[in-house]
Amino acid sequence: HPTLRTRADIAAWAAYSRYRELASYPGWFLLDMFIPIIIAAVPILLGRAVGGADAATNFAQRSGTANYAAFLLIGANTFLMTLRAFWDIGLWLRNQQQTGTLEALYVTPADRRWLLVGLAAFNLARGLINFGLSFTLGCLVFAVNPLQGNWLAAIMFLCVGVTPLYALSLIYGAIVLRLKETDALIQIAQSVLTLAMGIYYPVTVLPALARAAAMFVPPMWMTNGMRAALLDTSYILGAWTRDVAVLAAMCLIGPPLAFAIFRRTERLLQRGAGVGEF
């Protein structure tokens, strides 16, 4: 029965180990700041070229705000944070399989859940820093006021939403362990999240079945909540308290469900050739 201090040390060393790995590639930290701006720039410039002077008015009729630059920057930054959560957990597990160190971790007395907590904590810190820097820089590039709206409510959506987000990324990690694949899976995840999160549009424009499926995607609630708080667009359930309550419910359901799926995947692998087979 490890103490809380022991568990915290495991998480801290896992986070530090991941930092040392990525510190060898400093260009990724800089690139992460520009990727959301590039993602948002394509539809912004295309809209200005095609829509002309009426671009903002046409966009406001569908989304509830004429500030399409801020709308897209929020979506792009939330999307990259979500994709990084999937990629870092899945890629770490896959790399440990291929290098033969995953089985070594499985025979140590350390609780693997706290290894994953440490990895998620580092990834979250990295994502929040990149979010702040990229959004601020994007606002400067596209002449948007970064201080508009209710930032306290926006931060609340972001903070509450990260727990079910990383629960979802753990389920993705279980799929990576089971199928022993990352590249194809991340492409599938990227395509699905692009549609479900509403990076370029409000989810209300989705077909009924796709819109119903998007209700089970935590990053969609995060993205829509932050947009509503900062740009005064509509909340999905009509009020910020109801939308936050949905994310809070996902916080209670998501982590236990994700760990149960991950543990079941581990047991199925251990009955066969083992978790190190790749």
Secondary structure as UniProt FT lines:
FT   HELIX           4..23
FT   HELIX           26..51
FT   HELIX           52..54
FT   HELIX           55..63
FT   HELIX           68..99
FT   HELIX           102..106
FT   HELIX           112..141
FT   TURN            142..143
FT   TURN            146..147
FT   HELIX           151..179
FT   HELIX           183..197
FT   HELIX           203..205
FT   HELIX           208..214
FT   TURN            215..216
FT   HELIX           218..231
FT   TURN            236..237
FT   HELIX           240..271
FT   TURN            272..273
FT   TURN            275..276
//
